[in-house]
Amino acid sequence: MFLLGLTGSIGMGKSTTAEMFVQEGCALWDADAAVHRLYSRGGAAVPLFAADFPSSIVEGAVSREKLKEIIAADPTALKKIEKIVHPLVGEDRAAFIASANADIVVLDIPLLFETGGENRVDAVACVTIDDDTQKQRVMARGTMTEAQFEAIRAKQLPAGEKTARADYIIVTDTVAHAARQVQLIVQDIREKRLNA
């Protein structure tokens, strides 16, 4: 089994690209989806947050909005939150890998390099696009202000640094071009890395 980390900054087309790997027969684990499961009613994170951050629980689930308010009021809370979430996400990822029956498992992790995740995978693929297109895509979603977008982008490694550290680069200028690059990456892994 080959573990491929998939990363890229906000608005680069990572979610769309991740689905292309699934179409090529890869198993896909999504870090954001794992956090969503952990935060949902009955999720493993709920009792831990109820104990440490009771105001973050709304209708039996962890509220991301309430967590943002808590972090805004107390910046040290972020480290405590990460101490709760990161081990649970790691367990979720390990369970997924253990149960996957694909030759290539793609781990979709937005902050892969920022969290040292490249040390837990066999190779890294990074999606990228120019800054203007990235901003246009995010603003077109209508889910955040320009200031919120810039704040998120500031927390992420610059795109150039991510691509320099990646084993594979996927330029997401068009869907067809991205799909072709994904096919070539999967082919390269299956021919050169899995049977090496």
Secondary structure, DSSP 8 states (H G I E B T S, - for coil): -EEEEEE--TTSSHHHHHHHHHHTT-EEEEHHHHHHHHHSTT-THHHHHHHH-GGGEETTEE-HHHHHHHHHH-TTHHHHHHHHHHHHHHHHHHHHHHH--SSEEEEE-TTTTTTTGGGGSSEEEEEE--HHHHHHHHHHHTSS-HHHHHHHHHHS--HHHHHHH-SEEEE-SSHHHHHHHHHHHHHHIIIIITT-
